[in-house]
Amino acid sequence: MHPSEDIAARIRQLREAQGLSQRALAERCGWSAQSRIGNYESRLRNVSVEDAEILANALGVSTAWLLLGEDFAGTYRPGDRYPLLSWVSAGIWSEAIEPYSLQDVDEWYESETKVLGPAFWLRVEGDSMTAPSGLSIPEGTLVLVDTGRQAVNGSLVIAKLIDANEATFKKLIIDGGIKYLKGLNPTWPMKELDANCRIIGVAVQTMMKLV
């Protein structure tokens, strides 16, 4: 996209390139109203800096590029690098200061997404987050997990299974003060978040490796 195009065009192009509906993007941002995205894309509402930061995180770009279209026009600047963990390693992330040796991690990937706490990548396994329409995160996708971000209704979260000492990736649903974990795949049942499971991070970016 040419950097001279406005933020409305950048939001629309990024959303469509990731196969997201306006509703799916709104949910990824933690917003209940789909019209918010529609108003931004149709230029009926100006995008605040705060909302631009939320949108940029949801779409996997920097806030500066979303607002101004600057990053792709200039010199490449590498982002921070985060380790790719196994599901077991993710499950024990918070059990010790250094539950594993970072020197043993073979794969590291960059990201310009702003994170609020220690972060790591996970490779999605299984089809529980694969949906026939709307937001879908198929097996093999890399997700960047921010352990310092507050999980809200609609967040895609990594939760620790205490008895299995592993992690699970699901959508957080809060209804009547009760928290549930739900797959994007409609065939997967919604389960209440009980004492055997606790949230350890929020997914803030996805990346698909084709080779």
Secondary structure, 3 states (H helix, E strand, C coil): CCCCCCHHHHHHHHHHHCCCCHHHHHHHHCCCCCHHHHHHHCCCCCCCHHHHHHHHHHHCCCHHHHHHCCHHHCCCCCCEEEEEECHHHHHCHHHCCCCCCHHHCCCEEEECCCCCCCEEEEECCCCCCCCCCCCCCCCCCEEEEECCCCCCCCCEEEEEECCCCEEEEEEEEEECCEEEEECCCCCCCCEECCCCEEEEEEEEEEECCCC
